[in-house]
Amino acid sequence: MIKTRIAVFVSGGGTNLQALLDAQAAGKLASGQIVLVVSSQPEAYALTRAEKAGVPSVVCSRKELGSQQAFEAAILQALEEHGAEMIVLAGFMSILSKDFTDRFPERILNVHPALIPSFCGKGYYGLKVHEKALERGVKVTGATVHFVNEIPDGGRILLQKPVMVEDGDTPQALQRRVMEQAEWIILPQAAEMVAADIARRKEHGD
């Protein structure tokens, strides 16, 4: 069976990477194979997760490389070396340029911890998303998996899953529940959808 070669981009703990690795092990990510983990932070725990799963990893630090151009060039070289055909952003905290995203049209996925178009765009990442949702007093939040283009959280939506906000929620408690009830479920599902589509097109020579 032809599989789509997937690179997962991370910056921190790698819980979404773990959800993808678990889905692959369970046969739920059957059309794809994770062949590379790219981290923007040398100390990211996600690198340990990759090592435990036997997946090659590389660190590309924008700070150390000095410019966006050098940062993206290093990533592209790693992707080429590992034959990656699609990218999943799993808690990746660096913005990618239009030049980069244009090379992978509808082949880069991101998971965002809110129901886009709410609480998204520039400045909305990590715990900040949940802080704003609680400030606003919303009763339902959730997660969105979307394609990535040059606009932060601006690409076409693939999947969304709602999560109820509970009385007394803290940003941390809400973040955890959104991960468990939405992110870790829909990210592997969306990755399988896109990987299956790419694999099918490869098979038919498109």
Secondary structure, 3 states (H helix, E strand, C coil): CCCEEEEEEECCCCHHHHHHHHHHHCCCCCCEEEEEEEECCCCCCHHHHHHHCCCCEEECCHHHHCCHHHHHHHHHHHHHHCCCCEEEECCCCCCCCHHHHCCCCCCEEEEECCCCCCCCCCCCCCHHHHHHHHHHCCCEEEEEEEECCCCCCCCCEEEEEEEECCCCCCHHHHHHHHHHHHHHHHHHHHHHHHHHHHHHHHHCCC
